[in-house]
Amino acid sequence: MFANTCPSDPVGTVDPLRRVRVRGGIDIALSERDGRTYLSRSRERDGYKVRVPNQRGMLEVALINTGGGIAGGDRIDITVSAAARTTAVISAPAAERIYGAAGKTPANYTISMSLAGGASLAWLPQETILFDGARFERTIDVEMAEDARLVLAEALVFGRTARGEHYDTGRLRDRWKIRRGGHLVYAEATQLFGDIGGLSARMPTLQNMRAAATILLVGRDCETVMPGLDRVLDKMRSNDFLAAASTRNGMLVVRVLARSGGALRSGLEALLPNVCGTGLPRVWNC
């Protein structure tokens, strides 16, 4: 990362931090040919890279942030377009880190996905870790055909619990919207600010848990997934892990709370294969 400076700028008038903020992102398109899905477009910007691990079977796309994390003032835009009959998994080889912000400007992360008829897409990044003081705003917008299938899993870890760190101050805004066949079928907004440590201890929010995840399946097969998922959930419930699932109107929603990032990871590794119908992304084991 580097700072752009101009010799004509008066001394003391240039904010060096403003000049090193990231305006990064990725724009990819998936196409189908002879029954196989391939990456037909890949545009990378400002430290973000796309890689496709060598493998057989389903296409797996790995999104990489070479900067090692996101800070206040950064703006990241991820765009995914899945053509008809494509099948792919999109993941990341490492957890995303949202660092504490020196000022009030948040980091902005926007994810836009479109799925054409018969497309099947699984969005399975690794955890997003919020450092104390992080100000993070994320928006997820999905447009999908009536017969497309989407698995969307996002996990948040409130501080690196293994190091005794907590996410007690900062601001989190997380907004999801999914339209299926042109109709809004799912909308959710989450906001945490102020005394986040105190809010986390309350029963209606995090119940003193330090990690949370939402797994969403939108597809015609969600009812058939539920029986097997219930058996997994029954085995997992403990003092360190709480989870529940429900189905309605062609959607399956799984809510997860965990005592630590490690406990959350173990839970996701048990749940996701049942929801996706396939194994975990290859890059999760890197």
C-alpha positions as CSV (number, residue, x, y, z in Angstrom):
1,M,0.0,0.0,0.0
2,F,1.3,3.5,-0.8
3,A,0.4,7.2,-0.5
4,N,0.0,9.4,-3.5
5,T,1.3,12.9,-2.8
6,C,1.5,16.1,-4.9
7,P,4.4,18.5,-4.6
8,S,2.1,21.4,-4.8
9,D,0.0,20.3,-1.7
10,P,0.7,22.7,1.1
11,V,2.5,21.2,4.1
12,G,-0.1,20.0,6.7
13,T,-3.1,20.1,4.4
14,V,-2.8,16.5,3.2
15,D,-4.3,13.7,5.3
16,P,-1.9,10.8,4.5
17,L,-4.4,8.2,5.8
18,R,-7.1,9.5,3.4
19,R,-4.7,8.9,0.5
20,V,-4.0,5.2,1.3
21,R,-7.6,4.1,1.6
22,V,-8.6,1.2,-0.6
23,R,-11.1,1.4,-3.4
24,G,-11.0,-2.3,-4.2
25,G,-13.1,-5.1,-5.4
26,I,-13.8,-7.9,-7.8
27,D,-16.2,-8.4,-10.8
28,I,-16.6,-11.9,-12.0
29,A,-19.0,-13.7,-14.4
30,L,-19.7,-17.4,-14.6
31,S,-20.8,-19.1,-17.9
32,E,-21.7,-22.6,-18.9
33,R,-20.4,-24.7,-21.8
34,D,-20.9,-28.4,-22.5
35,G,-22.2,-28.9,-19.0
36,R,-19.3,-27.3,-17.2
37,T,-19.0,-23.9,-15.5
38,Y,-16.1,-21.7,-16.2
39,L,-15.0,-18.2,-15.3
40,S,-15.8,-16.0,-18.3
41,R,-14.9,-12.6,-16.7
42,S,-12.5,-11.6,-13.9
43,R,-11.8,-8.0,-13.1
44,E,-9.6,-7.3,-10.1
45,R,-8.9,-3.9,-8.4
46,D,-6.7,-2.5,-5.6
47,G,-5.3,-5.6,-3.9
48,Y,-8.2,-8.0,-4.6
49,K,-7.4,-11.2,-6.6
50,V,-9.4,-14.1,-8.0
51,R,-8.0,-17.6,-8.1
52,V,-9.5,-20.9,-9.3
53,P,-7.8,-23.9,-7.6
54,N,-7.1,-26.9,-9.8
55,Q,-9.8,-29.4,-9.1
56,R,-12.3,-31.7,-10.6
57,G,-16.1,-31.3,-10.4
58,M,-17.7,-28.1,-9.3
59,L,-16.0,-24.8,-10.0
60,E,-14.6,-23.2,-6.9
61,V,-13.6,-19.6,-7.0
62,A,-11.3,-18.1,-4.3
63,L,-11.4,-14.4,-3.5
64,I,-8.2,-13.0,-2.0
65,N,-7.5,-9.7,-0.2
66,T,-3.8,-9.2,-0.5
67,G,-3.9,-6.3,1.9
68,G,-4.5,-8.5,4.9
69,G,-7.6,-6.7,6.2
70,I,-10.0,-3.8,5.9
71,A,-9.8,-0.5,7.7
72,G,-12.1,2.5,8.1
73,G,-12.6,4.4,4.9
74,D,-12.0,1.4,2.6
75,R,-14.7,0.7,0.0
76,I,-14.9,-2.8,-1.4
77,D,-17.3,-3.9,-4.1
78,I,-17.8,-7.6,-5.1
79,T,-20.0,-8.4,-8.1
80,V,-20.9,-11.9,-9.2
81,S,-23.0,-12.8,-12.3
82,A,-24.0,-16.4,-12.7
83,A,-25.4,-17.3,-16.1
84,A,-28.1,-20.0,-16.7
85,R,-27.3,-23.5,-15.6
86,T,-23.9,-22.6,-13.9
87,T,-22.8,-24.2,-10.7
88,A,-20.1,-22.8,-8.5
89,V,-18.8,-22.2,-4.9
90,I,-17.2,-18.8,-4.0
91,S,-15.0,-18.7,-1.0
92,A,-11.9,-17.2,0.5
93,P,-8.7,-18.8,1.8
94,A,-8.6,-16.8,5.0
95,A,-10.8,-14.9,7.4
96,E,-11.4,-11.2,6.7
97,R,-10.2,-8.8,9.3
98,I,-12.0,-5.5,10.0
99,Y,-9.6,-3.3,11.9
100,G,-10.4,-0.6,14.5
101,A,-11.1,2.8,12.8
102,A,-9.1,5.9,13.9
103,G,-12.1,8.1,12.9
104,K,-15.8,7.8,12.3
105,T,-15.6,6.8,8.7
106,P,-16.7,3.2,8.3
107,A,-15.4,0.5,6.0
108,N,-18.0,-0.2,3.3
109,Y,-18.3,-3.7,1.8
110,T,-20.9,-4.3,-0.9
111,I,-21.8,-7.7,-2.4
112,S,-24.0,-7.9,-5.5
113,M,-25.0,-11.2,-7.0
114,S,-27.3,-12.2,-9.9
115,L,-28.3,-15.8,-10.7
116,A,-30.0,-16.6,-14.0
117,G,-32.4,-19.6,-14.6
118,G,-31.1,-22.9,-13.2
119,A,-28.0,-21.4,-11.7
120,S,-26.7,-22.8,-8.4
121,L,-24.3,-20.6,-6.4
122,A,-22.9,-21.1,-2.9
123,W,-21.3,-18.0,-1.2
124,L,-19.1,-19.4,1.6
125,P,-16.4,-17.0,2.7
126,Q,-14.6,-17.7,5.9
127,E,-15.3,-15.7,9.0
128,T,-15.3,-11.9,9.3
129,I,-13.4,-10.8,12.4
130,L,-14.4,-7.5,13.9
131,F,-11.5,-5.9,15.9
132,D,-12.4,-3.5,18.8
133,G,-13.3,-0.1,17.4
134,A,-14.1,-1.4,14.0
135,R,-16.8,0.5,12.0
136,F,-18.2,-1.8,9.3
137,E,-21.1,-1.4,6.9
138,R,-22.0,-4.3,4.7
139,T,-24.7,-4.7,2.1
140,I,-25.7,-7.9,0.3
141,D,-28.1,-7.7,-2.7
142,V,-29.1,-10.7,-4.7
143,E,-31.3,-11.0,-7.8
144,M,-32.1,-14.6,-8.7
145,A,-34.4,-16.4,-11.1
146,E,-37.3,-18.4,-9.7
147,D,-35.6,-21.7,-10.3
148,A,-32.1,-20.7,-9.2
149,R,-30.5,-22.0,-6.0
150,L,-28.5,-19.9,-3.6
151,V,-26.6,-20.8,-0.4
152,L,-25.4,-17.8,1.5
153,A,-23.4,-18.2,4.7
154,E,-21.8,-15.3,6.6
155,A,-20.1,-15.6,10.0
156,L,-19.1,-12.7,12.3
157,V,-16.5,-13.1,15.1
158,F,-16.6,-10.3,17.7
159,G,-12.9,-10.0,18.5
160,R,-10.2,-12.7,18.5
161,T,-11.4,-14.6,21.4
162,A,-8.4,-16.9,21.6
163,R,-6.3,-13.8,22.4
164,G,-8.8,-12.5,24.9
165,E,-10.0,-9.7,22.6
166,H,-13.6,-8.5,22.5
167,Y,-15.6,-6.2,20.2
168,D,-16.9,-3.8,22.7
169,T,-16.8,-0.5,20.8
170,G,-17.5,0.5,17.2
171,R,-20.4,0.2,14.8
172,L,-21.8,-2.6,12.7
173,R,-24.5,-2.3,10.0
174,D,-25.4,-5.3,8.0
175,R,-28.2,-5.3,5.4
176,W,-29.3,-8.2,3.2
177,K,-31.9,-8.2,0.4
178,I,-32.8,-11.1,-1.8
179,R,-35.2,-10.9,-4.8
180,R,-36.5,-14.1,-6.4
181,G,-38.3,-13.9,-9.7
182,G,-38.5,-10.1,-9.3
183,H,-40.1,-10.3,-5.8
184,L,-38.5,-9.4,-2.5
185,V,-38.4,-12.7,-0.5
186,Y,-35.9,-11.9,2.2
187,A,-34.8,-8.6,3.9
188,E,-32.8,-8.2,7.0
189,A,-31.0,-5.4,8.8
190,T,-28.7,-5.7,11.8
191,Q,-27.1,-2.8,13.7
192,L,-24.8,-2.7,16.7
193,F,-23.3,0.4,18.2
194,G,-22.7,2.1,21.5
195,D,-22.1,-0.3,24.4
196,I,-21.7,-3.3,22.2
197,G,-20.2,-5.4,25.1
198,G,-23.3,-4.7,27.2
199,L,-25.7,-5.4,24.3
200,S,-23.9,-8.7,23.6
201,A,-24.7,-9.9,27.1
202,R,-28.5,-9.6,26.7
203,M,-30.7,-12.5,25.9
204,P,-32.4,-10.9,22.7
205,T,-29.0,-10.3,21.1
206,L,-26.0,-12.5,21.6
207,Q,-26.5,-14.0,25.0
208,N,-22.8,-13.4,25.8
209,M,-21.7,-15.3,22.8
210,R,-18.8,-14.0,20.8
211,A,-19.5,-15.3,17.3
212,A,-22.6,-15.6,15.1
213,A,-23.6,-16.8,11.7
214,T,-26.5,-17.0,9.4
215,I,-26.9,-19.7,6.7
216,L,-29.5,-19.1,4.1
217,L,-30.7,-21.5,1.5
218,V,-33.1,-20.3,-1.2
219,G,-34.3,-23.1,-3.4
220,R,-37.0,-25.6,-4.1
221,D,-35.2,-28.4,-2.2
222,C,-35.0,-26.6,1.2
223,E,-37.8,-28.8,2.7
224,T,-35.8,-32.0,1.8
225,V,-32.7,-30.6,3.6
226,M,-34.4,-30.0,6.9
227,P,-34.7,-33.6,8.4
228,G,-31.0,-34.2,8.0
229,L,-30.1,-30.8,9.3
230,D,-32.3,-31.3,12.4
231,R,-30.3,-34.4,13.3
232,V,-27.0,-32.5,13.1
233,L,-28.4,-29.6,15.2
234,D,-29.5,-32.0,17.9
235,K,-26.0,-33.4,18.2
236,M,-24.4,-29.9,18.3
237,R,-26.4,-28.1,21.0
238,S,-24.2,-27.3,24.1
239,N,-23.2,-24.4,26.4
240,D,-20.8,-23.3,23.7
241,F,-23.1,-23.5,20.7
242,L,-26.7,-22.6,20.0
243,A,-28.4,-23.0,16.7
244,A,-31.9,-23.3,15.2
245,A,-33.3,-23.7,11.7
246,S,-36.7,-23.0,10.1
247,T,-38.2,-23.2,6.6
248,R,-40.8,-21.1,4.9
249,N,-41.8,-20.1,1.4
250,G,-38.9,-21.9,-0.3
251,M,-36.3,-20.7,2.1
252,L,-34.2,-22.3,4.9
253,V,-32.7,-20.1,7.5
254,V,-30.1,-21.3,10.1
255,R,-29.1,-19.0,13.0
256,V,-25.9,-19.9,14.9
257,L,-24.4,-18.5,18.1
258,A,-21.1,-19.7,19.5
259,R,-18.9,-19.0,22.6
260,S,-15.8,-18.4,20.4
261,G,-14.7,-18.3,16.8
262,G,-13.3,-21.8,17.1
263,A,-16.6,-23.2,18.3
264,L,-18.4,-21.4,15.4
265,R,-16.0,-22.8,12.9
266,S,-16.7,-26.3,14.1
267,G,-20.4,-25.8,13.9
268,L,-20.2,-24.4,10.4
269,E,-18.1,-27.4,9.3
270,A,-20.8,-29.7,10.5
271,L,-23.8,-27.7,9.1
272,L,-22.7,-26.5,5.7
273,P,-22.3,-29.9,4.0
274,N,-25.9,-30.7,4.9
275,V,-27.2,-27.4,3.5
276,C,-24.9,-27.3,0.4
277,G,-25.1,-31.0,-0.5
278,T,-21.4,-31.0,-1.1
279,G,-18.2,-30.9,0.9
280,L,-16.6,-27.7,2.3
281,P,-14.7,-25.4,0.0
282,R,-11.2,-26.7,-0.7
283,V,-9.6,-23.4,0.4
284,W,-11.0,-23.7,3.9
285,N,-8.3,-26.4,4.5
286,C,-5.4,-24.3,3.2
